[in-house]
Amino acid sequence: MTRRDYFKYGCGSFDLAIAVGEELQRAASSWHPGKAPLLIHDGIFESEFLAPKPRADTLRRVLVIGNAGEAKGWGDLAEAVSMLESRGIAVPPLDFTGNAAGKSYAPLLEGLRAPHRYLERAEDFRTLATQYDLVINPSRNESFGMAAIEVLAAGVPLLSSRTGVIEKVQRNPEMMFAPRDPQSLANAFGNLLARWNETDFGVAEAQTRIRERFLIGRTAAALDAAYEKLRG
């Protein structure tokens, strides 16, 4: 959410406003001092968890999540891959969950040596993610970051920007990079390509932390408490 949208929809005029993540809560608090929204994290179901995938012998298939909007960082990924290729590093094929046609960064993607393709909308995101050896989340900003959480819950290695709640569940810095920073992304991706067989993806540990903090039951209980307080 932007400041403009916050005021456009009158978010500060309600008896209860809820933010699903700390970034959004901090931003809204700065836009409207004295009207900080209540923080209640989003959540997922236990049924969405799968066992961590066995490590692939080599990194063959990479899924890039998000959409073609500038905020999702696909342009940053294109720059990062271009940097890696300029160093002579071969990047595996990339599949994108959307179509970047017409975007300002599309020519850079088309100029890459790494094969890439745009996927049709997948109704079953979890099944799609499990078909890949690695998922990359290059997003520049997330209020929560549900897609990243869903990938880890599905047991798939995730290389993610430090946005949303990812740092609360993923503790291996090798699996994260700075948002809006193609060089940071290139360094993290390049390191993973070089150390694929040695890197600790941290999936099992991340799943434990997701269960501790972000199950839907916790969200529902927090909402119940907030509504009960409103009723007085």
N, C-alpha and C positions, 0 to 999 in steps of 0.2 A: 504494500500500500504506500502511496505517496502522500505528502502533506495535503496536496490539492484534493485527493480523493477522501482523505480523512474529514475535511471540512465540507466537501461536496455532499457527503452522505450523512452529515450531522452526527458523527460518531460520539462527540462529546455531549450530546443532548440527551442521551439515554440514561436510564437508572443503572444499567449495567453494560459495560463494554468489556470485551474479552480479547486478549491477544494470545495467539497460540505459541509465540516464541519471544525470547528476550529481546531480540533485535527490534521487532515490531513494537514491543512494549516501551523500550527506551526511546524509539523514534516518536511514538505518539505522545510520550510524556514531555518531550522537548517541544513538540508542536503546540501542546495545550497544557501548560503547567497547571498543576492542581487537579487534573482530570486523568491521571494515569489509569490505563485499563488494567483489569485484573488479569494476571498471567495464569492461564490454564492450557497446558500443552496438549497438542493433538495426540492421538494414540492409534495403535493398531491392534488387531485381534491375535490371540495366541495361534489361531488356525493359519495365520499367514507365515509362520516360521517353517523353514526347511533346514535340514542338516547342512553344514558348510560343504560346499562342493570340493571334491578332491582337486588338488592342484593339477592343471593341465601340464603336460610335458613341456610344451612351448606355448607362448601366447599367440593364438591364431585369430581369435575373434574378439572384437572390442565393440561395445555398445555405448554410444554417447546419448545421454538422456537430457530431457528438457524440451525446448522447442526453439524455433528459429528467431524468437525475439532477442533483441540485443542483451537484455538482462540475464539471459540464460548462458551467455558466455561462449557460444559456438565460435564466434569470431576470435576469441582468445585462444581457443583450442586450435583453430586453423593456423594462427600465428605460431603457436608452440610447436606444432608438427612441422611447419616450415623451418623453424629453427633447428629442429632435430635433423631434418633431411639435409639442411645445409652443412651439418657436421658429418654427413655420410651415414647416419643412423637410419636403418630400415624400420618403418612403422607398419604394423599389421593393418589389415583392412578395417575400416571404421563404418559402422552402421549408425545412422542418426534417427531418432524418433520424431521425425517431421521432415519438412522440406524447406531448404534455405534459398530456393530460387528467388531471385530479385533482391536479396539482402546485400548490403554493402560489402560484406565479407565473402559472398559467394564466389567471386573470381579467384580469391586466394585458395578456397577449398578446391576449386576446379584445377588449380595449378599444382596441387600436391601430387607427388608420385604415389602415395599410399592410396590404394583403391578405396572408394567410399560410395555409399548408397543411402538413399532416403527411404525409410520404411513407411508403410501405411499404418494408420492408427491401430494399435493392438488393444483389444478389449481386456485381455488377460496379461497385465504387465508382469506379474510374477513369472509366468511361464516364459514370456519373452526373455526376461533377464537371465533365467537359468540356462538359456541356450548359449551364453557367452562366457568366455574365460575371465573377462574383466569388464566392468562398467565404469565409465568416467562421467562425473558430474561437474561440469565447468562453470556452474552458475555463479553469477556475480553477486547475487543477493537472494536470501531466502528468509521468510518469516519463521518457518519451521523446518522445512526440508523433508517432506513426507516421502518423496520418491527415493531419496538416499537411504532413508530408514527402511523402506520396503525392500530395496536391493540387498542390504545387509541381512535383514530378516529372512530373505530367500536364500541366504547362504552364499552369495556371489561376492567375490572381491570387488571393492569399490575404491577408486581413486577420486577424491572429492576436494573441491574448494572448501575453505574454512568458513562455511556459511550455515545459517540455521543452527540446529542442535548437534551437528555431526561431531564436534569436539567433546560432547558429553558421552559419546558412545565409542568413538574410535580413538585409541590412545597412541597408535603408532604414527609418528609424524611423517614417516615415509609414504603413508597413504593419503596425505593431504598436501595442499598447496594454497598460496594466497590468492584470493579472488581478484579479478581485474588485473592479473599479472601474468601475461603469457610466458615470461621468463621463468617464473616460479613453477608454472605448469610444465614447461619443457624440462626443467631440471627434475621434477618429480617423476614424470613419465619416462624420461630417459634413464633415470636410476632404476625404475621398475623394469624396464626392458633389459637393462644390463644385469640385474640381480633377481630375475624372475624366480629362479629356483631357490633363492636364499631368503627372500623377503617374507616376513611374517605379515600376512594379510589382516590379522586381528579380527577375523569374522566371528569366531566363536565367542571371544570376549565381548565384542560389540553386541552380539545377540543377548548376552547376559545382562548388559547394561540397558538395552532396550526393554527387556522384560522388567527390570527394576524400576524404570522411570516412565516408560511410554506405552504401557498397555492401555487399551481402551477403558478398562474398568476403573483405572485411576482417573481418567478424564471424566467419566460419567459421575464418579463420586464427587469430584471437585465441582462439577456443574450443579449437582444436587445441593451441595452445601451453599453455593452462591445463590441459587434460587430460594433456598430456605431462608437465607439471610435477608433477601429482598422482601419476603413475605412477613418478616419481622416476628 
